[in-house]
C-alpha cells in the first residue's frame, strides 16, 4: 500500500504543478492548493512504511517525468530526443529504487 501512496502523490503532483503554471481564478488556485495538500498527505502516508529518502526520490522523479511528458503531449512544449533520453533515465532510476528497496524496509509491511 505504501507504494500506492507514492504513486498517488506523483499523480496528484502533476495536477498541482500544472495548476501553479496555469491557475488564474480563485477556484483554480483553490483546486491547486487542495492538490498540494493531497500530495503531501500521500507522501506522509508513504513515509510511514518506506524510507523518506526513497519516497522523495521516487515521488520527485516520477512526477517530473510525468510533467515533462504532459508538457510534450498536451501543452506543445519543445520535443527533443535528448529530453526523452533523460526522462528515460529518470524512469529507469525510479524503477531501480523501487526494485532495490527491500521489503524489510517497509516498516509494518503491508
MARLO-935491 format. One record per residue: x, y negated, z negated of N, C-alpha, C in turn; residue number from 0. Coordinates in steps of 0.001 Angstrom, whole numbers, plus 524288, in hexadecimal, padded with zeros to 5 digits. Example, Ala and Ser with C-alpha at 12.3 -4.5 7.8 and 13.67 -1.06 7.14 Angstrom:
residues 2
<r n_u="83386" n_v="8163A" n_w="7E188" ca_u="8300C" ca_v="81194" ca_w="7E188" c_u="83390" c_v="80CE4" c_w="7E188" num="0"/>
<r n_u="83232" n_v="808CA" n_w="7E458" ca_u="83566" ca_v="80424" ca_w="7E41C" c_u="83264" c_v="7FFE2" c_w="7E142" num="1"/>
END
This chain:
residues 110
<r n_u="80336" n_v="804B4" n_w="80000" ca_u="80000" ca_v="80000" ca_w="80000" c_u="80361" c_v="7FB0E" c_w="80000" num="0"/>
<r n_u="807F9" n_v="7FB5D" n_w="7FD98" ca_u="80B5A" ca_v="7F6BD" ca_w="7FD51" c_u="80CF9" c_v="7F4E0" c_w="802BC" num="1"/>
<r n_u="80E1A" n_v="7F890" n_w="8063D" ca_u="80F99" ca_v="7F6FF" ca_w="80B87" c_u="80AFF" c_v="7F481" c_w="80E6C" num="2"/>
<r n_u="80646" n_v="7F61F" n_w="80D34" ca_u="801B2" ca_v="7F39C" ca_w="80F92" c_u="8014A" c_v="7EDEC" c_w="80DD2" num="3"/>
<r n_u="80290" n_v="7ECE7" n_w="808DF" ca_u="80297" ca_v="7E780" ca_w="80706" c_u="8068F" c_v="7E434" c_w="80A0B" num="4"/>
<r n_u="80B13" n_v="7E678" n_w="80B31" ca_u="80F04" ca_v="7E3A8" ca_w="80E49" c_u="80CDB" c_v="7E297" c_w="813BD" num="5"/>
<r n_u="80A60" n_v="7E67D" n_w="8160A" ca_u="80810" ca_v="7E5D2" ca_w="81B35" c_u="803DF" c_v="7E193" c_w="81B1F" num="6"/>
<r n_u="80067" n_v="7E1BE" n_w="81742" ca_u="7FC4E" ca_v="7DDC2" ca_w="816DA" c_u="7FEAD" c_v="7D852" c_w="8163A" num="7"/>
<r n_u="802BF" n_v="7D7E6" n_w="81302" ca_u="8054E" ca_v="7D2D6" ca_w="8122F" c_u="8078A" c_v="7D0C9" c_w="81753" num="8"/>
<r n_u="809EF" n_v="7D428" n_w="81A69" ca_u="80C30" ca_v="7D284" ca_w="81F65" c_u="807F6" c_v="7D0E2" c_w="82343" num="9"/>
<r n_u="803A0" n_v="7D3B5" n_w="82358" ca_u="7FF54" ca_v="7D24E" ca_w="826E0" c_u="7FD06" c_v="7CD08" c_w="82555" num="10"/>
<r n_u="7FC22" n_v="7CC58" n_w="82059" ca_u="7F9E0" ca_v="7C769" ca_w="81E81" c_u="7FDB5" c_v="7C2E3" c_w="81F67" num="11"/>
<r n_u="802CD" n_v="7C40B" n_w="81F07" ca_u="806BF" ca_v="7BFFE" ca_w="82000" c_u="80622" c_v="7BDA4" c_w="82572" num="12"/>
<r n_u="804E8" n_v="7C0E3" n_w="8293C" ca_u="80437" ca_v="7BEFB" ca_w="82E95" c_u="80010" c_v="7BAB3" c_w="82EB4" num="13"/>
<r n_u="7FBC3" n_v="7BB94" n_w="82BF6" ca_u="7F77F" ca_v="7B7CB" ca_w="82BFE" c_u="7F902" c_v="7B2AC" c_w="82955" num="14"/>
<r n_u="7FBC3" n_v="7B30E" n_w="824D9" ca_u="7FCF6" ca_v="7AE25" ca_w="82238" c_u="8014C" c_v="7AB22" c_w="824EB" num="15"/>
<r n_u="804E1" n_v="7ADD7" n_w="8277E" ca_u="808F4" ca_v="7AAFD" ca_w="82A5D" c_u="80690" c_v="7A832" c_w="82F0F" num="16"/>
<r n_u="8030C" n_v="7AAD2" n_w="831C4" ca_u="80052" ca_v="7A844" ca_w="8361C" c_u="7FD12" c_v="7A3BA" c_w="83404" num="17"/>
<r n_u="7FA98" n_v="7A48A" n_w="82F82" ca_u="7F793" ca_v="7A052" ca_w="82D18" c_u="7FAF1" c_v="79B9D" c_w="82BC7" num="18"/>
<r n_u="7FFB2" n_v="79C85" n_w="829D6" ca_u="8032A" ca_v="79824" ca_w="82896" c_u="80466" c_v="794E4" c_w="82D68" num="19"/>
<r n_u="804B3" n_v="7977C" n_w="831E2" ca_u="80600" ca_v="794AB" ca_w="836B2" c_u="80143" c_v="79202" c_w="8392F" num="20"/>
<r n_u="7FCC5" n_v="7948D" n_w="838FC" ca_u="7F850" ca_v="792AF" ca_w="83C0A" c_u="7F3C4" c_v="7907B" c_w="838E8" num="21"/>
<r n_u="7F3BF" n_v="7910D" n_w="833C9" ca_u="7EF4C" ca_v="78F26" ca_w="830AC" c_u="7EEEE" c_v="7893C" c_w="830FB" num="22"/>
<r n_u="7EA27" n_v="78764" n_w="831C6" ca_u="7E93D" ca_v="781C3" ca_w="83209" c_u="7E4DB" c_v="78016" c_w="82E5B" num="23"/>
<r n_u="7E0DA" n_v="78341" n_w="82DD5" ca_u="7DC65" ca_v="781C2" ca_w="82A9B" c_u="7DD09" c_v="783DE" c_w="82511" num="24"/>
<r n_u="7D9D8" n_v="781D8" n_w="82195" ca_u="7D9EE" ca_v="783AE" ca_w="81C2A" c_u="7D8A3" c_v="7897E" c_w="81BDC" num="25"/>
<r n_u="7D4F1" n_v="78B3E" n_w="81EFF" ca_u="7D37F" ca_v="790C7" ca_w="81F10" c_u="7D816" c_v="7942E" c_w="820CD" num="26"/>
<r n_u="7DADD" n_v="79284" n_w="824E4" ca_u="7DF5C" ca_v="79589" ca_w="826BF" c_u="7E3B3" c_v="795AB" c_w="822A9" num="27"/>
<r n_u="7E4A3" n_v="79141" n_w="82009" ca_u="7E8A1" ca_v="7911F" ca_w="81BEB" c_u="7E709" c_v="7947D" c_w="81746" num="28"/>
<r n_u="7E202" n_v="79484" n_w="81614" ca_u="7E018" ca_v="797CF" ca_w="811D0" c_u="7E0F7" c_v="79D93" c_w="8131F" num="29"/>
<r n_u="7DFC5" n_v="79F14" n_w="817F0" ca_u="7E0B1" ca_v="7A473" ca_w="819A5" c_u="7E674" c_v="7A5E0" c_w="81968" num="30"/>
<r n_u="7E9CC" n_v="7A23C" n_w="81AE7" ca_u="7EF75" ca_v="7A325" ca_w="81AAF" c_u="7F139" c_v="7A408" c_w="81514" num="31"/>
<r n_u="7EF5F" n_v="7A0E1" n_w="81185" ca_u="7F0D1" ca_v="7A171" ca_w="80BFA" c_u="7EEDD" c_v="7A6A6" c_w="809CF" num="32"/>
<r n_u="7EA29" n_v="7A81F" n_w="80B4E" ca_u="7E809" ca_v="7AD2A" ca_w="8098E" c_u="7EB6B" c_v="7B1A8" c_w="80B92" num="33"/>
<r n_u="7ED2F" n_v="7B14B" n_w="81064" ca_u="7F08D" ca_v="7B561" ca_w="81296" c_u="7F5CC" c_v="7B5A0" c_w="80FB3" num="34"/>
<r n_u="7F7E2" n_v="7B127" n_w="80E2F" ca_u="7FCC4" ca_v="7B10E" ca_w="80B2D" c_u="7FBFE" c_v="7B3D5" c_w="805F7" num="35"/>
<r n_u="7F79E" n_v="7B2B9" n_w="80364" ca_u="7F680" ca_v="7B539" ca_w="7FE57" c_u="7F610" c_v="7BB1C" c_w="7FF01" num="36"/>
<r n_u="7F338" n_v="7BCE7" n_w="80300" ca_u="7F2BC" ca_v="7C280" ca_w="803F6" c_u="7F80D" c_v="7C4F9" c_w="8051B" num="37"/>
<r n_u="7FB2A" n_v="7C24F" n_w="8083A" ca_u="8004D" ca_v="7C455" ca_w="8098C" c_u="803A1" c_v="7C52C" c_w="804AD" num="38"/>
<r n_u="803C2" n_v="7C14D" n_w="80141" ca_u="806CC" ca_v="7C1D4" ca_w="7FC7B" c_u="80479" c_v="7C5E8" c_w="7F8CC" num="39"/>
<r n_u="7FF61" n_v="7C669" n_w="7F8C4" ca_u="7FCEA" ca_v="7CA7D" ca_w="7F59E" c_u="7FECB" c_v="7CFDE" c_w="7F76C" num="40"/>
<r n_u="7FEC9" n_v="7D0C0" n_w="7FC88" ca_u="8007B" ca_v="7D5C6" ca_w="7FE97" c_u="80646" c_v="7D6C4" c_w="7FD77" num="41"/>
<r n_u="80973" n_v="7D2B0" n_w="7FDC7" ca_u="80F02" ca_v="7D34A" ca_w="7FC87" c_u="80FAD" c_v="7D4C9" c_w="7F6CE" num="42"/>
<r n_u="80CE5" n_v="7D238" n_w="7F35F" ca_u="80D3B" ca_v="7D364" ca_w="7EDC2" c_u="80B9B" c_v="7D903" c_w="7ECBB" num="43"/>
<r n_u="80752" n_v="7DABE" n_w="7EF30" ca_u="8058A" ca_v="7E024" ca_w="7EE75" c_u="809A0" c_v="7E409" c_w="7F079" num="44"/>
<r n_u="80C05" n_v="7E2E7" n_w="7F4E3" ca_u="81001" ca_v="7E669" ca_w="7F6FE" c_u="814C4" c_v="7E6A9" c_w="7F36E" num="45"/>
<r n_u="81630" n_v="7E236" n_w="7F11A" ca_u="81ABE" ca_v="7E208" ca_w="7ED9C" c_u="819E1" c_v="7E50C" c_w="7E88E" num="46"/>
<r n_u="81512" n_v="7E656" n_w="7E755" ca_u="81409" ca_v="7E994" ca_w="7E2C5" c_u="815EB" c_v="7EF2B" c_w="7E398" num="47"/>
<r n_u="81657" n_v="7F0D8" n_w="7E87F" ca_u="817C0" ca_v="7F641" ca_w="7E9B3" c_u="81CEC" c_v="7F6CA" c_w="7ECA2" num="48"/>
<r n_u="81E9F" n_v="7F2B1" n_w="7EF49" ca_u="8235D" ca_v="7F2E1" ca_w="7F27A" c_u="82732" c_v="7EEB1" c_w="7F0A5" num="49"/>
<r n_u="82C3E" n_v="7EF6A" n_w="7F1D1" ca_u="83006" ca_v="7EB5C" ca_w="7F075" c_u="82EC5" c_v="7E635" c_w="7F335" num="50"/>
<r n_u="82F3F" n_v="7E1ED" n_w="7F065" ca_u="82DCE" ca_v="7DCCE" ca_w="7F27C" c_u="830ED" c_v="7DB63" c_w="7F75D" num="51"/>
<r n_u="835EF" n_v="7DCA8" n_w="7F768" ca_u="8392A" ca_v="7DB79" ca_w="7FBFA" c_u="8374E" c_v="7DE4D" c_w="800D5" num="52"/>
<r n_u="835B9" n_v="7E327" n_w="8002B" ca_u="833AA" ca_v="7E633" ca_w="8048B" c_u="82E8E" c_v="7E3E4" c_w="80675" num="53"/>
<r n_u="82B26" n_v="7E297" n_w="802DA" ca_u="82618" ca_v="7E048" ca_w="80449" c_u="826EE" c_v="7DB3C" c_w="80750" num="54"/>
<r n_u="82A4B" n_v="7D7E2" n_w="8054F" ca_u="82B1A" ca_v="7D2CE" ca_w="807D2" c_u="82D91" c_v="7D375" c_w="80D33" num="55"/>
<r n_u="8316B" n_v="7D6E9" n_w="80DB0" ca_u="833FB" ca_v="7D7B5" ca_w="812B8" c_u="83026" c_v="7D9C0" c_w="816CE" num="56"/>
<r n_u="82D02" n_v="7DD8C" n_w="81553" ca_u="8293F" ca_v="7DFC2" ca_w="81902" c_u="82503" c_v="7DBC9" c_w="81A4A" num="57"/>
<r n_u="8231F" n_v="7D90B" n_w="8165C" ca_u="81F0E" ca_v="7D514" ca_w="81720" c_u="820E2" c_v="7D0D5" c_w="81AE6" num="58"/>
<r n_u="8256E" n_v="7CE91" n_w="819E7" ca_u="8273D" ca_v="7CA40" ca_w="81D37" c_u="828B2" c_v="7CC26" c_w="822A9" num="59"/>
<r n_u="82B37" n_v="7D0A8" n_w="822FA" ca_u="82CCB" ca_v="7D2AD" ca_w="82815" c_u="82834" c_v="7D40A" c_w="82B8C" num="60"/>
<r n_u="8248A" n_v="7D6F7" n_w="82966" ca_u="82009" ca_v="7D88D" ca_w="82C91" c_u="81C85" c_v="7D3EB" c_w="82DCE" num="61"/>
<r n_u="81BDA" n_v="7D072" n_w="82A0C" ca_u="818B4" ca_v="7CBC8" ca_w="82B10" c_u="81B16" c_v="7C84D" c_w="82F37" num="62"/>
<r n_u="82035" n_v="7C788" n_w="82EE4" ca_u="822E3" ca_v="7C43E" ca_w="832C8" c_u="82280" c_v="7C6A0" c_w="83839" num="63"/>
<r n_u="82359" n_v="7CBB3" n_w="8389A" ca_u="822F5" ca_v="7CE4B" ca_w="83DB2" c_u="81D73" c_v="7CDCC" c_w="83FEB" num="64"/>
<r n_u="8198A" n_v="7CE96" n_w="83CAA" ca_u="8141C" ca_v="7CE2C" ca_w="83E76" c_u="812D6" c_v="7C8A1" c_w="8403B" num="65"/>
<r n_u="814A8" n_v="7C4C4" n_w="83D56" ca_u="8138B" ca_v="7BF52" ca_w="83EBB" c_u="81614" c_v="7BDE6" c_w="843EA" num="66"/>
<r n_u="81AE5" n_v="7BF95" n_w="844C1" ca_u="81D89" ca_v="7BE6E" ca_w="849B4" c_u="81AAC" c_v="7C115" c_w="84E36" num="67"/>
<r n_u="81912" n_v="7C5F0" n_w="84D7D" ca_u="81633" ca_v="7C8A3" ca_w="851A0" c_u="81102" c_v="7C5EA" c_w="852CC" num="68"/>
<r n_u="80E5B" n_v="7C426" n_w="84ECE" ca_u="8096F" ca_v="7C14F" ca_w="84FA4" c_u="80A78" c_v="7BC22" c_w="8526C" num="69"/>
<r n_u="80EC4" n_v="7B991" n_w="8510F" ca_u="81036" ca_v="7B4C9" ca_w="853E1" c_u="810EE" c_v="7B5E0" c_w="859B3" num="70"/>
<r n_u="8137A" n_v="7BA36" n_w="85AF7" ca_u="81434" ca_v="7BBB5" ca_w="8607A" c_u="80F01" c_v="7BCCE" c_w="86318" num="71"/>
<r n_u="80BD9" n_v="7C021" n_w="860A3" ca_u="80735" ca_v="7C239" ca_w="8632B" c_u="80279" c_v="7BE99" c_w="8630C" num="72"/>
<r n_u="801E5" n_v="7BB9F" n_w="85ECB" ca_u="7FD2D" ca_v="7B874" ca_w="85E34" c_u="7FE2D" c_v="7B2B0" c_w="85F54" num="73"/>
<r n_u="80279" n_v="7B0A3" n_w="85D64" ca_u="80369" ca_v="7AB05" ca_w="85DB4" c_u="80731" c_v="7A970" c_w="86206" num="74"/>
<r n_u="808F2" n_v="7AD33" n_w="86527" ca_u="80C1F" ca_v="7ABFB" ca_w="869BE" c_u="81193" c_v="7A9F7" c_w="8688B" num="75"/>
<r n_u="813E8" n_v="7ABA7" n_w="8644D" ca_u="8193C" ca_v="7AA0C" ca_w="8630A" c_u="81CFC" c_v="7AC41" c_w="86719" num="76"/>
<r n_u="8217D" n_v="7A9BA" n_w="867A1" ca_u="82567" ca_v="7AB77" ca_w="86B61" c_u="82715" c_v="7B10E" c_w="86A24" num="77"/>
<r n_u="82720" n_v="7B446" n_w="86E16" ca_u="82859" ca_v="7B9D5" ca_w="86D8D" c_u="82DC6" c_v="7BADB" c_w="86FC2" num="78"/>
<r n_u="830EF" n_v="7BDDC" n_w="86CFF" ca_u="83602" ca_v="7BF68" ca_w="86F23" c_u="83759" c_v="7C4DE" c_w="86D42" num="79"/>
<r n_u="83A71" n_v="7C78A" n_w="87052" ca_u="83C13" ca_v="7CCD2" ca_w="86EEE" c_u="83F52" c_v="7CCBE" c_w="869EE" num="80"/>
<r n_u="84253" n_v="7C8A4" n_w="8692C" ca_u="84588" ca_v="7C834" ca_w="86478" c_u="8421E" c_v="7C7F8" c_w="85F98" num="81"/>
<r n_u="83DF1" n_v="7C4E1" n_w="85FC7" ca_u="83A61" ca_v="7C490" ca_w="85B4E" c_u="837DF" c_v="7C9DB" c_w="85A3C" num="82"/>
<r n_u="83637" n_v="7CC84" n_w="85E4B" ca_u="833CB" ca_v="7D19F" ca_w="85DA4" c_u="837B8" c_v="7D575" c_w="85B41" num="83"/>
<r n_u="83C9E" n_v="7D536" n_w="85CF0" ca_u="840AC" ca_v="7D894" ca_w="85AC5" c_u="84141" c_v="7D7B3" c_w="854E7" num="84"/>
<r n_u="84184" n_v="7D2BC" n_w="8534F" ca_u="84238" ca_v="7D19F" ca_w="84DC5" c_u="83D5A" c_v="7D2DF" c_w="84A8A" num="85"/>
<r n_u="838C5" n_v="7D248" n_w="84CCA" ca_u="83400" ca_v="7D3F9" ca_w="84A1B" c_u="83433" c_v="7D9E8" c_w="84957" num="86"/>
<r n_u="83616" n_v="7DCA7" n_w="84D46" ca_u="836BE" ca_v="7E24D" ca_w="84CCC" c_u="83A78" c_v="7E3B7" c_w="84862" num="87"/>
<r n_u="83EA2" n_v="7E0B1" n_w="847C7" ca_u="84241" ca_v="7E1A5" ca_w="84371" c_u="83F9A" c_v="7E0CB" c_w="83E2A" num="88"/>
<r n_u="83C50" n_v="7DCC2" n_w="83DD4" ca_u="83970" ca_v="7DBCF" ca_w="838F4" c_u="835EF" c_v="7E077" c_w="837BD" num="89"/>
<r n_u="83313" n_v="7E232" n_w="83BAE" ca_u="82F81" ca_v="7E69F" ca_w="83AEB" c_u="83295" c_v="7EB83" c_w="83973" num="90"/>
<r n_u="836FF" n_v="7EC63" n_w="83BF5" ca_u="83A58" ca_v="7F0D9" ca_w="83AA4" c_u="83C44" c_v="7F074" c_w="83503" num="91"/>
<r n_u="83DC3" n_v="7EBC3" n_w="8335B" ca_u="83F7B" ca_v="7EAF8" ca_w="82DF9" c_u="83B24" c_v="7EC00" c_w="82A0E" num="92"/>
<r n_u="83682" n_v="7EA28" n_w="82B3B" ca_u="83204" ca_v="7EB13" ca_w="827C6" c_u="830E9" c_v="7F0EA" c_w="82759" num="93"/>
<r n_u="83100" n_v="7F39A" n_w="82BCD" ca_u="8301F" ca_v="7F943" ca_w="82BB8" c_u="83476" c_v="7FBFB" c_w="828A1" num="94"/>
<r n_u="83940" n_v="7FA32" n_w="8294F" ca_u="83D99" ca_v="7FC7D" ca_w="8266D" c_u="83D0B" c_v="7FBD4" c_w="8208D" num="95"/>
<r n_u="83B5C" n_v="7F73F" n_w="81EE3" ca_u="83A81" ca_v="7F658" ca_w="81949" c_u="83645" c_v="7F9F8" c_w="81742" num="96"/>
<r n_u="83216" n_v="7FA70" n_w="81A35" ca_u="82DC0" ca_v="7FDD9" ca_w="81897" c_u="82F8C" c_v="80383" c_w="8182C" num="97"/>
<r n_u="83276" n_v="80547" n_w="81C08" ca_u="83432" ca_v="80AB5" ca_w="81C24" c_u="83816" c_v="80BD8" c_w="817C4" num="98"/>
<r n_u="83B7E" n_v="80822" n_w="816A3" ca_u="83F9C" ca_v="8091C" ca_w="812C9" c_u="83E24" c_v="807B8" c_w="80D38" num="99"/>
<r n_u="83965" n_v="805C6" n_w="80C5A" ca_u="837A3" ca_v="804CF" ca_w="80710" c_u="83556" c_v="809E0" c_w="804F8" num="100"/>
<r n_u="83812" n_v="80C49" n_w="80136" ca_u="83637" ca_v="81164" ca_w="7FF4C" c_u="8310A" c_v="810F3" c_w="7FC7D" num="101"/>
<r n_u="82E23" n_v="8151B" n_w="7FCA9" ca_u="82918" ca_v="81549" ca_w="7F9FB" c_u="829BB" c_v="81441" c_w="7F42B" num="102"/>
<r n_u="82E52" n_v="8159A" n_w="7F207" ca_u="82F33" ca_v="814B3" ca_w="7EC6C" c_u="82F70" c_v="80EDF" c_w="7EB2A" num="103"/>
<r n_u="83035" n_v="80B90" n_w="7EF38" ca_u="83045" ca_v="805EC" ca_w="7EE50" c_u="82AD8" c_v="803E9" c_w="7ED17" num="104"/>
<r n_u="826EB" n_v="806E9" n_w="7EE93" ca_u="82198" ca_v="80562" ca_w="7ED5E" c_u="8207C" c_v="806A8" c_w="7E7AF" num="105"/>
<r n_u="82053" n_v="802A0" n_w="7E492" ca_u="81F65" ca_v="80359" ca_w="7DEF8" c_u="819B2" c_v="804CC" c_w="7DE25" num="106"/>
<r n_u="818C6" n_v="80928" n_w="7DBDF" ca_u="81361" ca_v="80AE9" ca_w="7DB05" c_u="8114A" c_v="80DE7" c_w="7DFA5" num="107"/>
<r n_u="81467" n_v="80E87" n_w="7E3D0" ca_u="8134E" ca_v="81147" ca_w="7E8B4" c_u="80DA8" c_v="8122B" c_w="7EA0C" num="108"/>
<r n_u="80BE6" n_v="80FB5" n_w="7EE2A" ca_u="80694" ca_v="810A1" ca_w="7F017" c_u="806D1" c_v="8140C" c_w="7F4CD" num="109"/>
END
